Amino acid sequence: MARGELRIYLGAAPGVGKTYAMLEEAHRRAERGTDVVVALVETHGRKHTAAMLADLEILPRRSMVYRGVTMQEMDLDAILARKPELAVVDEYAHTNVPDSRHTKRWEDVQELLDAGISVLTTVNVQHLESLNDVVTQITGIEQRETVPDAVVRAAEQVELVDMTPEALRRRMAHGNIYQPEKIDAALGNYFRTGNLTALRELALLWLADKVEDQLEKYRADHGINQTWETRERIVVALTGGPEGSTLIRRAARIAARDKGSDLLAVHVTRNDGLAGADPAELARQRVLVESLGGTYHQVVGADVPRALLDFAQAVNATQIVLGASSRGKLAQLFAAGVGVTTTALSGPIDVHLVTHERAGQGRRRARLPAALSRSRRIAGFITVLAGLPLLTALLKLGPSLTLTNDILLFLAGVVGVALIGGLGPALLAAVAGSLLLNYYFTPPIGRFTIAETDNLLALAIFVVVALAVSWVVDTAARKTRQAAQASADAQTLATVAGGVLRGERPLIALLDRLRETFALDSVTLLDGDTVAAQVGHPECTRQSEADMAVKVDDQVSVLLKGRTLEASDRRIVEAFAAQAALALRQERLAAEAAAAKPLAEADKMRTALLAAVSHDLRTPLSSAKAAVAGLLSDEVDFDPDDQRELLETADESLDRLDKLVANLLDMSRLQAGALGVTAIDVGAEEVIPRALDDLGADGRGVRLVLPDELPAVHTDPGLLERVLVNLAGNALRYSPPDRPPVITASRHGDTLELRVIDHGPGIPRDRWDDVFLPFQRLGDRDNHTGVGLGLALSRGLTEAMGGTLTPEETPGGGLTMILALPVGATA
């Protein structure tokens, strides 16, 4: 029996229409003659979704009692007994009532598929297991019902049902998703524009990964190895030489031509485990690649062109960037080189050979280290000088042997010398041995001549074999020593990486690890002539005082004090130095950012203060002066009612002036760093009523919609009250009488959001920035009311308390001000 097929409608957010789309597909299948039943669909009271159930066969649900409560669940046995061709099952991630056959609905669906029944189902992106924690961070709401990603990815078809955040919020405001009493709370919490945008991007990225998996599976199933240019992927090959930076920048420019292109840098390491590239140079180039938005990779292979192409084909690369060969013309005559070979084998992958300043100049090979120690080499020479004469004497004085046996014994002696002293003594032994064999054992004896051709050939073979064996033994010893050095270097670098990652101060951790690794007294990082960081004693502040200096670039260098290191250790030290220079730059960028923040805040305060002095002080003073001048005038005879009205005007203006002066003083103190911002943990439900009381009778027109339990916020209660008075006053000024302002509150992670919502004329989105300019009254019906500092002061005070103040469009018209404050430690 064939297994049924699974089609999943993936919703970017609740309400985008995934159930509706699923039912549309069910109708299409039914019209084509497919036997379709609705096993379970949740309409959530949405009339358009409910209307789609018409003309479809709906199976009854099964009633289950749990803890005295009757619940309705999908009847799995009824579906299996009915055995339709296609079953419609909503809410794939649903958790079944305890004591059901399966814990999760997706497990019910798996049983239906095993029975040969195809299934249409739905799931939202927030229910995917891999994205559950991310969605919780974004929305502040934990999703308890999840489905494993592997189960969703295994579906034959996954269709994304998407909608722009603005359109979805309009659907919400029109009552097409939730009941009217839930709309305001939903718009202010889960259905915020930022949340919906983030969820939409998560869904697109997740689905893109599935599409990529499907493409790779299709290519593998059909044995397709050639590149499919679904998008540009540029691979830049690095040798570890200084030309790598040029290649990386060229590849980055190529990648920048097409939006969405990938940049990948790869270094091919020889599979013999020996270090051939400069680790310091590779470390610098890795930093450069990652700073340009690319990724760094390292692969192992004996054949560099083949390993490079294998990597490029594995990542579906479309272009490869290589440096022009650094070898000289003579060397290129004997071997084609990596660039030419890669181009010949690349197939559909484009290869760019980029010239650089070292192209064609020949490789600057480092001097190879001696295979054996100096004492071993001296022992080898002594063995040659003493051993070969002794062997000659023994052969002359002992029993007479054939020339073949004499040659074999001398060859054994050469091999022994090679094992003891390496190539140099072995070469001397081969030459000396051939001369001794010629003079003492090859006829005519006692002369450096050879009478017979066979003897000449035997001596020639002896010399060739002796030289070959000497070279092999020396090469093996050198490779062994290099492998041991490479292993030690790798272990050192791995230890460095682990230590730095675990440290709170990467720069100090790097320098300290360098000092410990090479048993140094002190390590100093110089930036120009300035000591940027130092560990150990005694201090070393100039290159003349150092035992070794490693230059990273024109400015940064590392000074080592304590002992002189071997040349073979310098590459590891350079790798340390490159990482230390990077850590120094990161620390300085962080310090500069921290220093710039208070300066920017002070500049904001200074601007608001100057504007307040020039504008809002004059308004209440003018009103009070006019009222007092009228009372003092002898030209007009005011009756008691007029006099009282003038006095009330003067009193009101002086009250406004008093509040304004208090605010200005607080702002000046804040600018000077002397404002008494006393942040404590306080309940928002305590501060909001006091702010409304300050508004007098008008404050009673503001509607509060607060949850029963709110976390405390860490803020200054007095400043928060002032901000709320201003925001609520503005909302009252703009709201129509039949739709009063609303204040709501909700928690999102470590932040509590207070939303002051008005349903007035609103402000165009392109004017939102103007709202926070000092003393802007956009569309104000009454330009003579309000304290005068406006939203600029409110935002300044909010930021001083560690919060933010941002506008948002109110669905249906109006403006919502979102006051976000950090949740207190006691929450």
Residue pairs with C-beta under 8 A, 6 or more apart in sequence:
1 115
1 116
2 116
3 113
3 114
3 116
4 112
4 113
4 114
4 115
4 116
4 117
4 118
4 119
5 113
5 118
5 119
5 156
5 157
6 109
6 113
6 118
6 119
6 121
6 154
6 155
6 156
6 157
7 25
7 118
7 119
7 120
7 121
7 155
7 156
7 157
7 158
7 159
8 92
8 121
8 122
8 123
8 152
8 155
8 157
8 158
8 159
9 18
9 19
9 21
9 22
9 120
9 121
9 122
9 123
9 159
9 161
10 18
10 122
10 123
10 124
10 125
10 152
10 158
10 159
10 160
10 161
10 203
10 206
10 207
11 17
11 18
11 122
11 123
11 124
11 125
11 161
11 203
12 124
12 125
12 160
12 161
12 162
12 163
12 196
12 199
12 200
12 202
12 203
12 204
13 124
13 125
13 126
13 163
13 168
13 191
13 195
13 196
13 199
13 200
14 124
14 177
14 190
15 168
15 171
15 172
15 176
15 177
15 178
15 191
16 161
16 162
16 163
16 168
17 161
17 163
18 122
18 124
18 161
19 41
19 42
19 43
19 49
19 90
19 122
20 48
20 49
20 52
21 159
21 161
22 88
22 90
22 120
22 121
22 122
23 41
23 49
23 52
23 53
23 56
23 88
24 52
25 120
26 36
26 38
26 56
26 86
26 88
26 120
27 52
27 55
27 56
29 36
29 86
30 36
30 55
30 56
34 85
34 86
35 84
35 85
35 86
36 56
36 57
36 84
36 85
36 86
36 87
36 88
37 56
37 57
37 58
37 59
37 79
37 82
37 84
37 86
37 87
37 88
38 53
38 56
38 57
38 58
38 59
38 87
38 88
39 59
39 74
39 75
39 79
39 87
39 88
39 89
40 59
40 61
40 74
40 88
40 89
40 90
40 91
41 49
41 53
41 58
41 88
41 90
42 90
42 91
43 49
43 50
43 53
44 177
45 179
46 176
46 177
48 176
56 88
57 84
59 75
59 78
59 79
59 82
60 75
60 78
61 72
61 73
61 74
61 75
62 72
62 73
62 74
62 75
62 77
62 78
63 70
63 71
63 72
64 70
64 71
64 72
64 73
64 97
64 99
64 100
65 71
66 97
66 98
66 99
71 97
73 96
73 97
73 100
74 89
74 105
74 108
76 101
76 102
76 108
76 111
76 112
79 87
79 112
79 117
80 111
80 112
80 115
80 117
83 115
83 116
83 117
84 117
85 117
85 118
86 117
86 118
86 119
86 120
87 112
87 117
87 118
87 119
87 120
88 119
88 120
88 121
89 105
89 108
89 109
89 112
89 119
89 120
89 121
90 121
90 122
91 105
91 121
91 122
91 123
92 105
92 106
92 109
92 121
92 122
92 123
92 127
92 147
92 152
93 104
93 105
93 106
93 123
93 124
93 127
93 145
93 146
93 147
94 104
94 105
94 145
95 103
95 104
95 105
95 144
95 145
96 102
96 103
96 104
96 105
96 108
101 108
102 108
102 111
104 147
106 147
106 151
109 119
109 121
110 151
112 119
113 119
123 147
123 152
125 131
125 135
125 199
125 202
125 203
125 206
126 132
126 135
126 139
126 143
126 199
127 143
127 145
127 146
127 147
128 146
128 147
128 149
128 152
128 206
129 146
129 147
129 148
129 149
130 149
130 206
131 202
131 206
132 142
132 143
132 146
134 202
135 141
135 143
135 199
135 202
136 142
136 143
137 749
138 195
138 198
138 199
139 189
139 190
139 195
139 199
139 748
140 189
140 746
140 747
140 748
140 749
140 751
141 189
141 190
152 158
153 210
153 213
158 207
158 210
160 203
160 204
160 207
162 200
162 203
162 204
163 171
164 200
165 193
165 196
165 197
165 200
166 193
168 177
168 191
168 196
169 187
169 191
169 193
169 196
169 811
170 811
171 177
172 178
172 183
172 186
172 187
172 191
172 811
173 183
173 187
173 811
173 812
175 183
177 186
178 186
183 811
184 705
184 742
184 744
184 757
185 705
185 744
185 746
187 811
188 744
188 746
188 753
188 755
188 757
188 816
189 746
189 748
192 808
193 808
215 228
215 230
218 224
219 225
219 228
225 313
226 313
226 347
226 348
227 312
227 313
227 316
227 317
227 318
227 347
227 348
227 349
228 316
229 318
230 316
231 258
231 260
231 261
231 262
231 318
232 255
232 258
232 260
232 261
232 262
232 318
232 319
233 261
233 262
233 264
233 315
233 316
233 317
233 318
233 319
234 251
234 254
234 255
234 261
234 262
234 263
234 264
234 317
234 318
234 319
234 320
234 321
235 251
235 264
235 265
235 266
235 308
235 311
235 312
235 315
235 317
235 319
235 320
235 321
236 247
236 248
236 250
236 251
236 263
236 264
236 265
236 266
236 289
236 294
236 320
236 321
237 247
237 266
237 267
237 268
237 308
237 320
237 321
237 322
237 323
237 338
237 342
238 244
238 247
238 248
238 265
238 266
238 267
238 277
238 282
238 285
239 267
239 277
239 323
240 267
240 276
240 277
240 278
240 279
240 281
240 282
240 285
241 277
241 278
241 281
241 323
241 326
241 358
242 281
242 358
243 323
243 326
243 356
243 357
243 358
243 359
244 281
244 282
244 285
244 323
245 284
245 285
245 288
246 323
246 354
246 356
247 321
247 322
247 323
247 354
247 356
248 265
248 285
248 288
248 289
248 292
248 294
249 288
249 292
250 321
250 352
250 354
251 263
251 265
251 294
251 321
251 352
252 263
252 292
252 293
252 294
254 261
254 319
254 321
254 352
255 261
255 262
255 263
255 294
262 294
262 295
262 315
263 289
263 292
263 293
263 294
263 295
264 294
264 295
264 297
264 315
264 317
265 285
265 286
265 289
265 294
265 295
265 296
265 297
266 296
266 297
266 298
266 299
266 308
266 311
267 277
267 282
267 296
267 297
267 298
267 299
268 298
268 299
268 300
268 301
268 304
268 307
268 308
268 311
269 276
269 277
269 298
269 299
269 300
269 301
270 276
270 300
270 301
270 302
271 300
271 301
271 302
272 302
272 479
272 483
273 483
273 486
273 487
274 479
274 482
274 483
274 486
275 482
275 485
275 486
275 489
275 571
278 571
278 574
279 489
279 493
279 571
279 572
279 574
279 575
280 571
280 574
280 575
280 577
280 578
281 574
281 578
283 575
283 578
283 579
284 578
285 296
286 296
287 578
287 582
289 295
289 296
290 296
297 311
299 307
299 308
299 310
299 311
300 307
301 307
301 308
301 310
304 338
305 338
305 341
305 342
305 345
306 345
308 320
308 338
308 342
309 320
309 342
309 345
309 346
309 349
311 317
312 320
312 346
312 349
313 349
317 349
318 349
318 350
319 349
319 350
319 351
319 352
320 342
320 346
320 349
320 350
320 351
320 352
321 352
321 354
322 338
322 339
322 342
322 351
322 352
322 353
322 354
323 339
323 353
323 354
323 355
323 356
323 359
324 339
324 353
324 354
324 355
324 356
324 359
324 360
325 332
325 337
325 338
325 339
325 340
325 359
325 360
326 358
326 359
326 360
326 361
326 362
326 363
327 337
327 360
327 362
327 363
328 360
328 361
328 362
329 360
331 362
331 363
336 344
339 351
339 353
342 351
343 351
343 353
368 478
369 478
369 481
369 482
369 568
370 377
370 422
370 478
371 422
371 423
371 474
371 475
371 477
371 478
371 481
372 380
372 421
372 422
372 474
372 477
376 420
376 421
376 422
377 421
377 422
377 424
377 425
378 421
379 420
379 421
380 417
380 418
380 420
380 421
380 422
380 424
380 425
380 426
381 421
381 424
381 425
381 428
383 416
383 417
383 420
383 421
383 425
383 429
384 417
384 421
384 425
384 428
384 429
384 432
387 413
387 416
387 417
388 410
388 413
388 429
388 432
388 433
388 436
391 409
391 410
391 413
392 436
392 440
395 401
395 406
395 409
395 440
395 441
396 440
401 409
403 437
403 441
403 442
403 455
403 458
404 458
406 437
406 441
407 437
407 458
407 459
407 462
410 433
410 436
410 437
410 462
411 433
411 462
411 465
411 466
411 469
413 429
413 433
414 426
414 429
414 430
414 433
414 466
414 469
414 470
415 426
415 466
415 469
415 473
417 425
417 426
417 428
417 429
417 470
418 425
418 426
418 429
418 469
418 470
418 473
418 474
419 473
422 473
422 474
422 477
423 470
423 471
423 473
423 474
426 466
426 469
426 470
426 473
426 474
427 467
427 470
429 466
429 470
430 462
430 463
430 466
430 467
430 470
431 463
433 462
433 466
434 459
434 462
434 463
434 466
435 448
437 459
437 462
438 448
438 449
438 450
438 459
439 445
439 446
439 447
439 448
440 446
442 450
442 455
442 459
443 450
443 451
443 452
443 455
444 451
450 456
450 459
485 568
489 571
489 572
492 517
492 572
493 572
493 575
495 513
495 517
496 510
496 513
496 514
496 517
496 575
496 576
496 579
499 509
499 513
500 506
500 509
500 510
500 513
500 579
500 583
502 509
503 509
506 583
506 586
506 587
507 525
507 532
507 533
507 580
507 583
507 584
507 587
508 533
508 535
510 576
510 579
510 580
510 583
511 523
511 524
511 525
511 533
511 534
511 535
511 558
511 580
512 523
512 535
512 536
513 576
514 520
514 523
514 558
514 560
514 573
514 576
514 580
515 521
515 522
515 523
515 535
515 536
515 562
517 572
518 560
518 562
518 563
518 565
518 569
518 573
519 562
519 563
520 536
520 560
520 561
520 562
520 563
521 536
521 537
521 538
521 561
521 562
522 534
522 535
522 536
522 537
522 538
522 539
522 540
522 560
522 561
522 562
523 534
523 535
523 536
523 558
523 559
523 560
523 561
524 531
524 533
524 534
524 539
524 540
524 541
524 546
524 558
524 559
524 561
525 531
525 532
525 533
525 534
525 556
525 557
525 558
525 559
525 580
525 581
525 584
526 532
526 541
526 556
526 557
526 558
526 559
527 555
527 556
527 584
528 555
531 541
532 556
532 584
533 580
533 584
534 540
536 561
536 562
538 561
540 546
540 559
540 560
540 561
541 559
542 559
543 549
543 557
543 559
545 559
545 561
546 559
546 560
546 561
547 560
547 561
547 562
547 563
547 564
548 559
548 560
548 564
548 565
548 570
548 573
549 557
549 558
549 559
549 560
550 557
550 558
550 560
550 570
550 573
550 574
550 577
551 557
552 558
552 574
552 577
552 578
552 580
552 581
553 581
556 577
556 580
556 581
556 584
557 577
558 573
558 576
558 577
558 580
560 573
565 573
601 799
601 800
602 671
604 796
604 799
605 667
605 670
605 671
605 796
606 671
607 774
608 667
608 774
608 789
608 792
608 793
608 796
609 664
609 667
609 668
609 671
611 774
611 775
611 792
612 660
612 663
612 664
612 667
612 774
612 775
612 788
612 789
612 793
613 664
615 774
615 775
615 788
616 660
616 775
616 787
616 788
616 789
617 657
617 660
617 661
617 664
619 656
619 784
619 788
620 653
620 654
620 656
620 657
620 660
620 788
621 653
621 657
623 649
623 650
623 652
623 653
623 784
624 649
624 650
624 653
624 654
624 657
626 649
627 646
627 647
627 649
627 650
627 653
628 646
628 650
630 636
630 638
630 646
631 638
631 643
631 646
631 647
638 646
656 787
656 788
659 787
660 787
660 788
660 789
663 722
663 787
663 789
663 793
666 675
666 719
666 797
667 675
667 793
667 796
669 675
669 676
670 677
670 796
670 800
675 800
677 716
677 719
677 800
677 801
678 716
678 718
679 714
679 715
679 716
679 801
679 802
680 714
680 715
680 716
680 717
680 824
681 712
681 713
681 714
681 824
681 825
681 826
681 827
682 712
682 713
682 715
682 717
682 720
682 824
683 710
683 712
683 713
684 706
684 710
684 712
684 713
684 745
684 752
684 754
685 706
685 710
685 745
686 717
687 717
687 720
687 721
687 724
688 704
688 706
688 724
688 743
688 754
690 721
691 699
691 720
691 721
691 724
691 725
691 728
692 699
692 700
692 702
692 724
692 728
693 699
694 721
694 725
695 702
695 725
695 728
695 729
695 732
698 729
698 732
699 728
701 732
701 740
701 741
702 728
702 731
702 732
702 740
702 741
702 742
702 743
703 740
703 741
703 742
703 743
704 742
704 743
705 742
705 743
705 744
706 743
706 744
706 745
707 745
707 746
710 745
710 747
710 752
711 747
711 752
711 823
711 824
711 827
712 823
712 824
712 826
712 827
713 720
713 752
713 821
713 822
713 823
713 824
713 827
714 802
714 821
714 822
714 823
714 824
714 825
715 801
715 802
715 803
715 821
715 822
716 801
719 797
719 800
719 801
720 801
720 821
722 794
722 797
723 794
723 797
723 798
723 805
723 819
724 743
724 754
724 756
724 819
726 786
726 787
726 789
726 790
726 791
726 793
726 794
727 756
727 791
727 794
727 817
727 819
728 741
728 743
728 756
729 786
729 787
730 756
730 758
730 786
730 791
730 817
731 741
731 756
731 757
731 758
731 760
731 817
732 740
732 741
732 758
733 780
733 781
733 782
733 785
733 786
734 758
734 760
734 761
734 779
734 781
734 814
734 815
735 741
735 758
735 759
735 760
735 814
736 759
736 760
739 759
741 756
741 757
741 758
741 759
742 755
742 756
742 757
743 754
743 755
743 756
743 757
744 754
744 755
744 757
745 752
745 753
745 754
745 755
746 752
746 753
746 755
747 753
747 823
747 827
748 820
750 822
750 823
751 820
751 821
751 822
751 823
752 820
752 821
752 822
752 823
753 818
753 819
753 820
754 818
754 819
754 820
754 821
755 816
755 817
755 818
755 819
756 816
756 817
756 819
757 810
757 814
757 816
758 810
758 814
758 815
758 816
759 810
759 812
759 813
759 814
760 813
760 814
760 815
761 779
761 813
761 814
762 809
762 810
762 813
762 814
762 815
763 771
763 778
763 779
763 807
763 815
765 809
767 778
768 807
770 776
770 778
771 778
771 791
771 807
772 791
772 792
772 795
772 805
773 792
774 789
774 790
774 792
774 793
775 788
775 789
775 790
775 792
776 790
776 791
776 792
777 783
777 786
777 790
791 805
791 817
794 805
795 805
798 804
798 805
798 819
798 821
799 805
801 821
802 821
802 822
803 819
803 820
803 821
803 822
804 818
804 819
804 820
805 817
805 818
805 819
805 820
806 817
806 818
806 820
807 815
807 816
807 817
807 818
808 815
808 816
808 817
808 818
809 815
809 816
810 816
